[in-house]
């Protein structure tokens, strides 16, 4: 999504610029971006769906599109986590995140607001590579066991829900309407 805004639309020069552009507006202004560039995966499973931007007005600007793009990441995660919770019959108590997008505070706050649970970002966000290193170290005896490795994990920041739950339900319903429009 961010790469498309950078390379496809030229709205930003570097991926890291997305947070600053999104922060130029107080909210998405009713703009929603469904990134169904190659269809929609879980939990929607519609390979014929196509991406769309909805809610554009004369007042919409690049900041609104950037914000909608970031929010789409949080909405997609919330949809998938909701389906997983329904299938498992369990409620999420905390979400631990990793990867490059987690350095975006606005995205992480949006995720916490949508899910209504704390979102915890680790000190080391590139945990896929770190996990491979941990497994290699475990295999050669550098670490005793998985418990020793688990003790190495530490949180950088915890994002707690701040936005009112009712407002988040309304914005999520509007997202779901946009997804319905994107479906084949």
CNS distance restraints for C-alpha pairs under 8 A (distance, minus, plus):
assign (resid   1 and name CA) (resid   5 and name CA) 6.46 0.50 0.50
assign (resid   1 and name CA) (resid  35 and name CA) 6.65 0.50 0.50
assign (resid   1 and name CA) (resid  69 and name CA) 6.51 0.50 0.50
assign (resid   1 and name CA) (resid  70 and name CA) 7.93 0.50 0.50
assign (resid   2 and name CA) (resid   6 and name CA) 6.25 0.50 0.50
assign (resid   2 and name CA) (resid  15 and name CA) 6.13 0.50 0.50
assign (resid   2 and name CA) (resid  18 and name CA) 7.12 0.50 0.50
assign (resid   2 and name CA) (resid  69 and name CA) 7.19 0.50 0.50
assign (resid   2 and name CA) (resid  70 and name CA) 7.71 0.50 0.50
assign (resid   3 and name CA) (resid   7 and name CA) 5.80 0.50 0.50
assign (resid   3 and name CA) (resid   8 and name CA) 7.50 0.50 0.50
assign (resid   3 and name CA) (resid  15 and name CA) 6.54 0.50 0.50
assign (resid   4 and name CA) (resid   8 and name CA) 4.67 0.50 0.50
assign (resid   4 and name CA) (resid   9 and name CA) 6.50 0.50 0.50
assign (resid   5 and name CA) (resid   9 and name CA) 4.98 0.50 0.50
assign (resid   5 and name CA) (resid  10 and name CA) 5.98 0.50 0.50
assign (resid   5 and name CA) (resid  11 and name CA) 5.60 0.50 0.50
assign (resid   5 and name CA) (resid  12 and name CA) 6.61 0.50 0.50
assign (resid   5 and name CA) (resid  66 and name CA) 7.68 0.50 0.50
assign (resid   6 and name CA) (resid  10 and name CA) 4.76 0.50 0.50
assign (resid   6 and name CA) (resid  11 and name CA) 5.68 0.50 0.50
assign (resid   6 and name CA) (resid  12 and name CA) 4.89 0.50 0.50
assign (resid   6 and name CA) (resid  13 and name CA) 5.94 0.50 0.50
assign (resid   6 and name CA) (resid  14 and name CA) 6.57 0.50 0.50
assign (resid   6 and name CA) (resid  15 and name CA) 6.54 0.50 0.50
assign (resid  11 and name CA) (resid  62 and name CA) 6.92 0.50 0.50
assign (resid  12 and name CA) (resid  17 and name CA) 5.95 0.50 0.50
assign (resid  12 and name CA) (resid  18 and name CA) 6.56 0.50 0.50
assign (resid  12 and name CA) (resid  21 and name CA) 7.94 0.50 0.50
assign (resid  13 and name CA) (resid  17 and name CA) 6.87 0.50 0.50
assign (resid  14 and name CA) (resid  18 and name CA) 7.70 0.50 0.50
assign (resid  17 and name CA) (resid  21 and name CA) 6.37 0.50 0.50
assign (resid  18 and name CA) (resid  22 and name CA) 6.02 0.50 0.50
assign (resid  18 and name CA) (resid  66 and name CA) 6.31 0.50 0.50
assign (resid  19 and name CA) (resid  23 and name CA) 6.08 0.50 0.50
assign (resid  19 and name CA) (resid  66 and name CA) 7.93 0.50 0.50
assign (resid  19 and name CA) (resid 104 and name CA) 6.29 0.50 0.50
assign (resid  19 and name CA) (resid 105 and name CA) 7.92 0.50 0.50
assign (resid  19 and name CA) (resid 106 and name CA) 6.87 0.50 0.50
assign (resid  20 and name CA) (resid  24 and name CA) 6.73 0.50 0.50
assign (resid  21 and name CA) (resid  62 and name CA) 7.41 0.50 0.50
assign (resid  21 and name CA) (resid  63 and name CA) 5.17 0.50 0.50
assign (resid  21 and name CA) (resid  66 and name CA) 6.40 0.50 0.50
assign (resid  21 and name CA) (resid  67 and name CA) 7.73 0.50 0.50
assign (resid  22 and name CA) (resid  63 and name CA) 4.76 0.50 0.50
assign (resid  22 and name CA) (resid  64 and name CA) 6.58 0.50 0.50
assign (resid  22 and name CA) (resid  65 and name CA) 7.74 0.50 0.50
assign (resid  22 and name CA) (resid  66 and name CA) 4.98 0.50 0.50
assign (resid  22 and name CA) (resid  67 and name CA) 4.43 0.50 0.50
assign (resid  22 and name CA) (resid  70 and name CA) 7.89 0.50 0.50
assign (resid  23 and name CA) (resid  63 and name CA) 7.11 0.50 0.50
assign (resid  23 and name CA) (resid  67 and name CA) 7.46 0.50 0.50
assign (resid  23 and name CA) (resid 106 and name CA) 7.84 0.50 0.50
assign (resid  24 and name CA) (resid  63 and name CA) 5.74 0.50 0.50
assign (resid  25 and name CA) (resid  63 and name CA) 5.86 0.50 0.50
assign (resid  25 and name CA) (resid  64 and name CA) 6.47 0.50 0.50
assign (resid  25 and name CA) (resid  67 and name CA) 7.84 0.50 0.50
assign (resid  27 and name CA) (resid  64 and name CA) 7.22 0.50 0.50
assign (resid  27 and name CA) (resid  67 and name CA) 7.23 0.50 0.50
assign (resid  28 and name CA) (resid  32 and name CA) 7.32 0.50 0.50
assign (resid  28 and name CA) (resid  64 and name CA) 4.89 0.50 0.50
assign (resid  28 and name CA) (resid  65 and name CA) 7.36 0.50 0.50
assign (resid  28 and name CA) (resid  67 and name CA) 5.63 0.50 0.50
assign (resid  28 and name CA) (resid  68 and name CA) 5.66 0.50 0.50
assign (resid  29 and name CA) (resid  55 and name CA) 7.91 0.50 0.50
assign (resid  29 and name CA) (resid  60 and name CA) 6.83 0.50 0.50
assign (resid  29 and name CA) (resid  64 and name CA) 6.24 0.50 0.50
assign (resid  30 and name CA) (resid  55 and name CA) 5.32 0.50 0.50
assign (resid  30 and name CA) (resid  56 and name CA) 7.48 0.50 0.50
assign (resid  31 and name CA) (resid  53 and name CA) 6.92 0.50 0.50
assign (resid  31 and name CA) (resid  54 and name CA) 5.64 0.50 0.50
assign (resid  31 and name CA) (resid  55 and name CA) 4.42 0.50 0.50
assign (resid  31 and name CA) (resid  56 and name CA) 5.82 0.50 0.50
assign (resid  31 and name CA) (resid  60 and name CA) 7.53 0.50 0.50
assign (resid  31 and name CA) (resid  64 and name CA) 6.40 0.50 0.50
assign (resid  31 and name CA) (resid  65 and name CA) 6.72 0.50 0.50
assign (resid  31 and name CA) (resid  68 and name CA) 6.03 0.50 0.50
assign (resid  32 and name CA) (resid  53 and name CA) 5.64 0.50 0.50
assign (resid  32 and name CA) (resid  54 and name CA) 5.31 0.50 0.50
assign (resid  32 and name CA) (resid  55 and name CA) 6.39 0.50 0.50
assign (resid  32 and name CA) (resid  65 and name CA) 7.62 0.50 0.50
assign (resid  32 and name CA) (resid  68 and name CA) 5.10 0.50 0.50
assign (resid  32 and name CA) (resid  69 and name CA) 7.53 0.50 0.50
assign (resid  32 and name CA) (resid  72 and name CA) 7.40 0.50 0.50
assign (resid  32 and name CA) (resid 175 and name CA) 6.44 0.50 0.50
assign (resid  32 and name CA) (resid 178 and name CA) 6.76 0.50 0.50
assign (resid  33 and name CA) (resid  51 and name CA) 7.38 0.50 0.50
assign (resid  33 and name CA) (resid  52 and name CA) 5.77 0.50 0.50
assign (resid  33 and name CA) (resid  53 and name CA) 4.39 0.50 0.50
assign (resid  33 and name CA) (resid  54 and name CA) 6.50 0.50 0.50
assign (resid  33 and name CA) (resid  65 and name CA) 7.26 0.50 0.50
assign (resid  33 and name CA) (resid  68 and name CA) 5.45 0.50 0.50
assign (resid  33 and name CA) (resid  69 and name CA) 5.69 0.50 0.50
assign (resid  33 and name CA) (resid  72 and name CA) 6.28 0.50 0.50
assign (resid  33 and name CA) (resid 178 and name CA) 7.76 0.50 0.50
assign (resid  34 and name CA) (resid  51 and name CA) 5.17 0.50 0.50
assign (resid  34 and name CA) (resid  52 and name CA) 5.29 0.50 0.50
assign (resid  34 and name CA) (resid  53 and name CA) 6.42 0.50 0.50
assign (resid  34 and name CA) (resid  69 and name CA) 7.87 0.50 0.50
assign (resid  34 and name CA) (resid  72 and name CA) 6.41 0.50 0.50
assign (resid  34 and name CA) (resid 178 and name CA) 6.88 0.50 0.50
assign (resid  34 and name CA) (resid 179 and name CA) 6.26 0.50 0.50
assign (resid  34 and name CA) (resid 182 and name CA) 7.03 0.50 0.50
assign (resid  35 and name CA) (resid  50 and name CA) 7.64 0.50 0.50
assign (resid  35 and name CA) (resid  51 and name CA) 4.78 0.50 0.50
assign (resid  35 and name CA) (resid  52 and name CA) 6.85 0.50 0.50
assign (resid  35 and name CA) (resid  69 and name CA) 7.87 0.50 0.50
assign (resid  35 and name CA) (resid  72 and name CA) 7.33 0.50 0.50
assign (resid  36 and name CA) (resid  40 and name CA) 5.29 0.50 0.50
assign (resid  36 and name CA) (resid  49 and name CA) 6.09 0.50 0.50
assign (resid  36 and name CA) (resid  50 and name CA) 4.84 0.50 0.50
assign (resid  36 and name CA) (resid  51 and name CA) 4.06 0.50 0.50
assign (resid  36 and name CA) (resid  52 and name CA) 7.46 0.50 0.50
assign (resid  36 and name CA) (resid 182 and name CA) 7.40 0.50 0.50
assign (resid  37 and name CA) (resid  50 and name CA) 5.77 0.50 0.50
assign (resid  37 and name CA) (resid  51 and name CA) 5.20 0.50 0.50
assign (resid  38 and name CA) (resid  47 and name CA) 6.65 0.50 0.50
assign (resid  38 and name CA) (resid  48 and name CA) 7.59 0.50 0.50
assign (resid  38 and name CA) (resid  49 and name CA) 7.42 0.50 0.50
assign (resid  38 and name CA) (resid  50 and name CA) 6.87 0.50 0.50
assign (resid  39 and name CA) (resid  45 and name CA) 7.86 0.50 0.50
assign (resid  39 and name CA) (resid  46 and name CA) 5.74 0.50 0.50
assign (resid  39 and name CA) (resid  47 and name CA) 4.03 0.50 0.50
assign (resid  39 and name CA) (resid  48 and name CA) 5.20 0.50 0.50
assign (resid  39 and name CA) (resid  49 and name CA) 4.40 0.50 0.50
assign (resid  39 and name CA) (resid  50 and name CA) 5.62 0.50 0.50
assign (resid  39 and name CA) (resid  51 and name CA) 7.60 0.50 0.50
assign (resid  40 and name CA) (resid  44 and name CA) 5.98 0.50 0.50
assign (resid  40 and name CA) (resid  45 and name CA) 5.54 0.50 0.50
assign (resid  40 and name CA) (resid  46 and name CA) 4.97 0.50 0.50
assign (resid  40 and name CA) (resid  47 and name CA) 5.66 0.50 0.50
assign (resid  40 and name CA) (resid  48 and name CA) 7.66 0.50 0.50
assign (resid  40 and name CA) (resid  49 and name CA) 5.94 0.50 0.50
assign (resid  40 and name CA) (resid  50 and name CA) 7.81 0.50 0.50
assign (resid  40 and name CA) (resid 183 and name CA) 7.81 0.50 0.50
assign (resid  41 and name CA) (resid  45 and name CA) 4.63 0.50 0.50
assign (resid  41 and name CA) (resid  46 and name CA) 6.48 0.50 0.50
assign (resid  41 and name CA) (resid  47 and name CA) 7.15 0.50 0.50
assign (resid  42 and name CA) (resid  80 and name CA) 6.41 0.50 0.50
assign (resid  43 and name CA) (resid  79 and name CA) 6.90 0.50 0.50
assign (resid  43 and name CA) (resid  80 and name CA) 5.66 0.50 0.50
assign (resid  43 and name CA) (resid  83 and name CA) 6.62 0.50 0.50
assign (resid  46 and name CA) (resid 183 and name CA) 6.54 0.50 0.50
assign (resid  46 and name CA) (resid 184 and name CA) 7.07 0.50 0.50
assign (resid  48 and name CA) (resid 183 and name CA) 7.00 0.50 0.50
assign (resid  48 and name CA) (resid 184 and name CA) 5.51 0.50 0.50
assign (resid  49 and name CA) (resid 182 and name CA) 5.45 0.50 0.50
assign (resid  49 and name CA) (resid 183 and name CA) 4.24 0.50 0.50
assign (resid  49 and name CA) (resid 184 and name CA) 4.88 0.50 0.50
assign (resid  50 and name CA) (resid 182 and name CA) 5.43 0.50 0.50
assign (resid  50 and name CA) (resid 183 and name CA) 6.66 0.50 0.50
assign (resid  50 and name CA) (resid 184 and name CA) 7.53 0.50 0.50
assign (resid  51 and name CA) (resid 182 and name CA) 6.09 0.50 0.50
assign (resid  52 and name CA) (resid 178 and name CA) 7.95 0.50 0.50
assign (resid  52 and name CA) (resid 182 and name CA) 6.24 0.50 0.50
assign (resid  54 and name CA) (resid 178 and name CA) 6.78 0.50 0.50
assign (resid  56 and name CA) (resid  60 and name CA) 5.77 0.50 0.50
assign (resid  60 and name CA) (resid  64 and name CA) 5.97 0.50 0.50
assign (resid  60 and name CA) (resid  65 and name CA) 7.70 0.50 0.50
assign (resid  61 and name CA) (resid  65 and name CA) 6.61 0.50 0.50
assign (resid  62 and name CA) (resid  66 and name CA) 6.07 0.50 0.50
assign (resid  63 and name CA) (resid  67 and name CA) 6.02 0.50 0.50
assign (resid  64 and name CA) (resid  68 and name CA) 5.99 0.50 0.50
assign (resid  65 and name CA) (resid  69 and name CA) 6.07 0.50 0.50
assign (resid  66 and name CA) (resid  70 and name CA) 6.34 0.50 0.50
assign (resid  67 and name CA) (resid  71 and name CA) 6.04 0.50 0.50
assign (resid  68 and name CA) (resid  72 and name CA) 6.00 0.50 0.50
assign (resid  69 and name CA) (resid  73 and name CA) 6.93 0.50 0.50
assign (resid  70 and name CA) (resid  74 and name CA) 6.94 0.50 0.50
assign (resid  70 and name CA) (resid 107 and name CA) 6.02 0.50 0.50
assign (resid  71 and name CA) (resid  75 and name CA) 6.05 0.50 0.50
assign (resid  71 and name CA) (resid 107 and name CA) 6.58 0.50 0.50
assign (resid  71 and name CA) (resid 110 and name CA) 6.83 0.50 0.50
assign (resid  72 and name CA) (resid  76 and name CA) 5.97 0.50 0.50
assign (resid  73 and name CA) (resid  77 and name CA) 6.26 0.50 0.50
assign (resid  73 and name CA) (resid 107 and name CA) 7.85 0.50 0.50
assign (resid  74 and name CA) (resid  78 and name CA) 6.05 0.50 0.50
assign (resid  74 and name CA) (resid 107 and name CA) 6.72 0.50 0.50
assign (resid  74 and name CA) (resid 108 and name CA) 7.87 0.50 0.50
assign (resid  74 and name CA) (resid 110 and name CA) 6.52 0.50 0.50
assign (resid  74 and name CA) (resid 111 and name CA) 5.05 0.50 0.50
assign (resid  74 and name CA) (resid 114 and name CA) 7.55 0.50 0.50
assign (resid  75 and name CA) (resid  79 and name CA) 6.08 0.50 0.50
assign (resid  75 and name CA) (resid 111 and name CA) 7.62 0.50 0.50
assign (resid  75 and name CA) (resid 114 and name CA) 7.51 0.50 0.50
assign (resid  75 and name CA) (resid 172 and name CA) 7.15 0.50 0.50
assign (resid  75 and name CA) (resid 175 and name CA) 7.30 0.50 0.50
assign (resid  76 and name CA) (resid  80 and name CA) 6.27 0.50 0.50
assign (resid  77 and name CA) (resid  81 and name CA) 6.01 0.50 0.50
assign (resid  77 and name CA) (resid 111 and name CA) 7.95 0.50 0.50
assign (resid  78 and name CA) (resid  82 and name CA) 5.89 0.50 0.50
assign (resid  78 and name CA) (resid 111 and name CA) 7.35 0.50 0.50
assign (resid  78 and name CA) (resid 114 and name CA) 6.75 0.50 0.50
assign (resid  78 and name CA) (resid 115 and name CA) 6.22 0.50 0.50
assign (resid  79 and name CA) (resid  83 and name CA) 6.33 0.50 0.50
assign (resid  80 and name CA) (resid  84 and name CA) 6.23 0.50 0.50
assign (resid  81 and name CA) (resid  85 and name CA) 6.08 0.50 0.50
assign (resid  82 and name CA) (resid  86 and name CA) 6.20 0.50 0.50
assign (resid  83 and name CA) (resid  87 and name CA) 6.15 0.50 0.50
assign (resid  84 and name CA) (resid  88 and name CA) 6.00 0.50 0.50
assign (resid  85 and name CA) (resid  89 and name CA) 5.60 0.50 0.50
assign (resid  85 and name CA) (resid  90 and name CA) 5.15 0.50 0.50
assign (resid  85 and name CA) (resid  91 and name CA) 5.79 0.50 0.50
assign (resid  85 and name CA) (resid  92 and name CA) 7.09 0.50 0.50
assign (resid  86 and name CA) (resid  90 and name CA) 7.04 0.50 0.50
assign (resid  92 and name CA) (resid 117 and name CA) 7.26 0.50 0.50
assign (resid  93 and name CA) (resid 117 and name CA) 5.93 0.50 0.50
assign (resid  93 and name CA) (resid 118 and name CA) 7.41 0.50 0.50
assign (resid  94 and name CA) (resid 117 and name CA) 5.42 0.50 0.50
assign (resid  94 and name CA) (resid 118 and name CA) 5.09 0.50 0.50
assign (resid  94 and name CA) (resid 119 and name CA) 6.01 0.50 0.50
assign (resid  94 and name CA) (resid 120 and name CA) 7.35 0.50 0.50
assign (resid  95 and name CA) (resid 117 and name CA) 7.08 0.50 0.50
assign (resid  95 and name CA) (resid 118 and name CA) 6.33 0.50 0.50
assign (resid  95 and name CA) (resid 119 and name CA) 4.75 0.50 0.50
assign (resid  95 and name CA) (resid 120 and name CA) 6.10 0.50 0.50
assign (resid  96 and name CA) (resid 119 and name CA) 5.86 0.50 0.50
assign (resid  96 and name CA) (resid 120 and name CA) 4.75 0.50 0.50
assign (resid  96 and name CA) (resid 121 and name CA) 6.16 0.50 0.50
assign (resid  96 and name CA) (resid 122 and name CA) 7.62 0.50 0.50
assign (resid  97 and name CA) (resid 102 and name CA) 6.65 0.50 0.50
assign (resid  97 and name CA) (resid 119 and name CA) 7.01 0.50 0.50
assign (resid  97 and name CA) (resid 120 and name CA) 6.19 0.50 0.50
assign (resid  97 and name CA) (resid 121 and name CA) 5.47 0.50 0.50
assign (resid  97 and name CA) (resid 122 and name CA) 7.28 0.50 0.50
assign (resid  97 and name CA) (resid 125 and name CA) 7.79 0.50 0.50
assign (resid  98 and name CA) (resid 102 and name CA) 5.91 0.50 0.50
assign (resid  98 and name CA) (resid 121 and name CA) 6.60 0.50 0.50
assign (resid  98 and name CA) (resid 122 and name CA) 7.01 0.50 0.50
assign (resid  98 and name CA) (resid 124 and name CA) 7.98 0.50 0.50
assign (resid  98 and name CA) (resid 125 and name CA) 4.79 0.50 0.50
assign (resid  98 and name CA) (resid 126 and name CA) 6.22 0.50 0.50
assign (resid  98 and name CA) (resid 127 and name CA) 6.24 0.50 0.50
assign (resid  99 and name CA) (resid 125 and name CA) 5.21 0.50 0.50
assign (resid  99 and name CA) (resid 126 and name CA) 5.09 0.50 0.50
assign (resid  99 and name CA) (resid 127 and name CA) 6.93 0.50 0.50
assign (resid  99 and name CA) (resid 128 and name CA) 7.87 0.50 0.50
assign (resid 100 and name CA) (resid 125 and name CA) 6.56 0.50 0.50
assign (resid 100 and name CA) (resid 126 and name CA) 6.75 0.50 0.50
assign (resid 101 and name CA) (resid 107 and name CA) 7.81 0.50 0.50
assign (resid 102 and name CA) (resid 107 and name CA) 7.32 0.50 0.50
assign (resid 102 and name CA) (resid 108 and name CA) 6.38 0.50 0.50
assign (resid 102 and name CA) (resid 121 and name CA) 6.76 0.50 0.50
assign (resid 102 and name CA) (resid 125 and name CA) 6.99 0.50 0.50
assign (resid 103 and name CA) (resid 125 and name CA) 7.61 0.50 0.50
assign (resid 104 and name CA) (resid 108 and name CA) 6.40 0.50 0.50
assign (resid 105 and name CA) (resid 109 and name CA) 6.06 0.50 0.50
assign (resid 106 and name CA) (resid 110 and name CA) 6.13 0.50 0.50
assign (resid 107 and name CA) (resid 111 and name CA) 6.19 0.50 0.50
assign (resid 108 and name CA) (resid 112 and name CA) 6.30 0.50 0.50
assign (resid 108 and name CA) (resid 119 and name CA) 6.76 0.50 0.50
assign (resid 108 and name CA) (resid 159 and name CA) 6.63 0.50 0.50
assign (resid 109 and name CA) (resid 113 and name CA) 6.14 0.50 0.50
assign (resid 109 and name CA) (resid 119 and name CA) 7.75 0.50 0.50
assign (resid 109 and name CA) (resid 159 and name CA) 5.65 0.50 0.50
assign (resid 109 and name CA) (resid 160 and name CA) 7.15 0.50 0.50
assign (resid 109 and name CA) (resid 161 and name CA) 7.10 0.50 0.50
assign (resid 109 and name CA) (resid 162 and name CA) 7.97 0.50 0.50
assign (resid 110 and name CA) (resid 114 and name CA) 6.11 0.50 0.50
assign (resid 111 and name CA) (resid 115 and name CA) 6.05 0.50 0.50
assign (resid 111 and name CA) (resid 119 and name CA) 7.15 0.50 0.50
assign (resid 112 and name CA) (resid 116 and name CA) 5.55 0.50 0.50
assign (resid 112 and name CA) (resid 117 and name CA) 5.55 0.50 0.50
assign (resid 112 and name CA) (resid 118 and name CA) 5.68 0.50 0.50
assign (resid 112 and name CA) (resid 119 and name CA) 5.45 0.50 0.50
assign (resid 112 and name CA) (resid 159 and name CA) 6.12 0.50 0.50
assign (resid 112 and name CA) (resid 160 and name CA) 5.73 0.50 0.50
assign (resid 112 and name CA) (resid 161 and name CA) 4.94 0.50 0.50
assign (resid 112 and name CA) (resid 162 and name CA) 7.95 0.50 0.50
assign (resid 113 and name CA) (resid 117 and name CA) 7.44 0.50 0.50
assign (resid 113 and name CA) (resid 160 and name CA) 7.27 0.50 0.50
assign (resid 113 and name CA) (resid 161 and name CA) 4.33 0.50 0.50
assign (resid 113 and name CA) (resid 162 and name CA) 6.07 0.50 0.50
assign (resid 113 and name CA) (resid 163 and name CA) 5.71 0.50 0.50
assign (resid 113 and name CA) (resid 164 and name CA) 7.89 0.50 0.50
assign (resid 113 and name CA) (resid 165 and name CA) 7.48 0.50 0.50
assign (resid 113 and name CA) (resid 168 and name CA) 6.82 0.50 0.50
assign (resid 114 and name CA) (resid 161 and name CA) 7.73 0.50 0.50
assign (resid 114 and name CA) (resid 165 and name CA) 7.92 0.50 0.50
assign (resid 114 and name CA) (resid 168 and name CA) 5.93 0.50 0.50
assign (resid 114 and name CA) (resid 169 and name CA) 7.76 0.50 0.50
assign (resid 114 and name CA) (resid 172 and name CA) 7.58 0.50 0.50
assign (resid 115 and name CA) (resid 161 and name CA) 7.93 0.50 0.50
assign (resid 116 and name CA) (resid 160 and name CA) 7.73 0.50 0.50
assign (resid 116 and name CA) (resid 161 and name CA) 5.45 0.50 0.50
assign (resid 116 and name CA) (resid 165 and name CA) 7.48 0.50 0.50
assign (resid 117 and name CA) (resid 160 and name CA) 6.51 0.50 0.50
assign (resid 117 and name CA) (resid 161 and name CA) 6.34 0.50 0.50
assign (resid 118 and name CA) (resid 158 and name CA) 6.27 0.50 0.50
assign (resid 118 and name CA) (resid 159 and name CA) 5.51 0.50 0.50
assign (resid 118 and name CA) (resid 160 and name CA) 4.58 0.50 0.50
assign (resid 118 and name CA) (resid 161 and name CA) 6.63 0.50 0.50
assign (resid 119 and name CA) (resid 158 and name CA) 5.61 0.50 0.50
assign (resid 119 and name CA) (resid 159 and name CA) 5.04 0.50 0.50
assign (resid 119 and name CA) (resid 160 and name CA) 6.55 0.50 0.50
assign (resid 120 and name CA) (resid 155 and name CA) 6.50 0.50 0.50
assign (resid 120 and name CA) (resid 156 and name CA) 7.54 0.50 0.50
assign (resid 120 and name CA) (resid 157 and name CA) 5.96 0.50 0.50
assign (resid 120 and name CA) (resid 158 and name CA) 4.42 0.50 0.50
assign (resid 120 and name CA) (resid 159 and name CA) 6.33 0.50 0.50
assign (resid 121 and name CA) (resid 125 and name CA) 7.09 0.50 0.50
assign (resid 121 and name CA) (resid 155 and name CA) 5.83 0.50 0.50
assign (resid 121 and name CA) (resid 156 and name CA) 5.61 0.50 0.50
assign (resid 121 and name CA) (resid 157 and name CA) 5.38 0.50 0.50
assign (resid 121 and name CA) (resid 158 and name CA) 6.27 0.50 0.50
assign (resid 122 and name CA) (resid 153 and name CA) 7.16 0.50 0.50
assign (resid 122 and name CA) (resid 154 and name CA) 5.72 0.50 0.50
assign (resid 122 and name CA) (resid 155 and name CA) 4.16 0.50 0.50
assign (resid 122 and name CA) (resid 156 and name CA) 4.86 0.50 0.50
assign (resid 122 and name CA) (resid 157 and name CA) 7.00 0.50 0.50
assign (resid 123 and name CA) (resid 153 and name CA) 7.83 0.50 0.50
assign (resid 123 and name CA) (resid 154 and name CA) 5.99 0.50 0.50
assign (resid 123 and name CA) (resid 155 and name CA) 5.47 0.50 0.50
assign (resid 123 and name CA) (resid 156 and name CA) 4.45 0.50 0.50
assign (resid 123 and name CA) (resid 157 and name CA) 7.94 0.50 0.50
assign (resid 126 and name CA) (resid 130 and name CA) 6.62 0.50 0.50
assign (resid 127 and name CA) (resid 131 and name CA) 5.68 0.50 0.50
assign (resid 128 and name CA) (resid 132 and name CA) 6.45 0.50 0.50
assign (resid 129 and name CA) (resid 133 and name CA) 6.37 0.50 0.50
assign (resid 130 and name CA) (resid 134 and name CA) 6.13 0.50 0.50
assign (resid 131 and name CA) (resid 135 and name CA) 6.17 0.50 0.50
assign (resid 132 and name CA) (resid 136 and name CA) 6.24 0.50 0.50
assign (resid 133 and name CA) (resid 137 and name CA) 6.10 0.50 0.50
assign (resid 134 and name CA) (resid 138 and name CA) 6.04 0.50 0.50
assign (resid 134 and name CA) (resid 143 and name CA) 7.96 0.50 0.50
assign (resid 134 and name CA) (resid 149 and name CA) 7.00 0.50 0.50
assign (resid 135 and name CA) (resid 139 and name CA) 6.11 0.50 0.50
assign (resid 136 and name CA) (resid 140 and name CA) 6.43 0.50 0.50
assign (resid 137 and name CA) (resid 141 and name CA) 6.09 0.50 0.50
assign (resid 137 and name CA) (resid 142 and name CA) 4.81 0.50 0.50
assign (resid 137 and name CA) (resid 143 and name CA) 5.97 0.50 0.50
assign (resid 138 and name CA) (resid 142 and name CA) 5.72 0.50 0.50
assign (resid 138 and name CA) (resid 143 and name CA) 4.98 0.50 0.50
assign (resid 138 and name CA) (resid 144 and name CA) 6.70 0.50 0.50
assign (resid 138 and name CA) (resid 145 and name CA) 6.62 0.50 0.50
assign (resid 138 and name CA) (resid 146 and name CA) 7.71 0.50 0.50
assign (resid 143 and name CA) (resid 148 and name CA) 6.62 0.50 0.50
assign (resid 143 and name CA) (resid 149 and name CA) 7.00 0.50 0.50
assign (resid 144 and name CA) (resid 148 and name CA) 6.47 0.50 0.50
assign (resid 145 and name CA) (resid 149 and name CA) 6.84 0.50 0.50
assign (resid 146 and name CA) (resid 150 and name CA) 6.08 0.50 0.50
assign (resid 147 and name CA) (resid 151 and name CA) 6.37 0.50 0.50
assign (resid 148 and name CA) (resid 152 and name CA) 6.96 0.50 0.50
assign (resid 149 and name CA) (resid 153 and name CA) 7.32 0.50 0.50
assign (resid 163 and name CA) (resid 167 and name CA) 7.07 0.50 0.50
assign (resid 163 and name CA) (resid 168 and name CA) 6.89 0.50 0.50
assign (resid 164 and name CA) (resid 168 and name CA) 6.45 0.50 0.50
assign (resid 165 and name CA) (resid 169 and name CA) 6.21 0.50 0.50
assign (resid 166 and name CA) (resid 170 and name CA) 6.37 0.50 0.50
assign (resid 167 and name CA) (resid 171 and name CA) 6.31 0.50 0.50
assign (resid 168 and name CA) (resid 172 and name CA) 5.96 0.50 0.50
assign (resid 169 and name CA) (resid 173 and name CA) 6.08 0.50 0.50
assign (resid 170 and name CA) (resid 174 and name CA) 6.34 0.50 0.50
assign (resid 171 and name CA) (resid 175 and name CA) 6.26 0.50 0.50
assign (resid 172 and name CA) (resid 176 and name CA) 6.20 0.50 0.50
assign (resid 173 and name CA) (resid 177 and name CA) 6.29 0.50 0.50
assign (resid 174 and name CA) (resid 178 and name CA) 6.38 0.50 0.50
assign (resid 175 and name CA) (resid 179 and name CA) 6.28 0.50 0.50
assign (resid 176 and name CA) (resid 180 and name CA) 6.21 0.50 0.50
assign (resid 177 and name CA) (resid 181 and name CA) 6.39 0.50 0.50
assign (resid 178 and name CA) (resid 182 and name CA) 6.36 0.50 0.50
assign (resid 179 and name CA) (resid 183 and name CA) 6.39 0.50 0.50
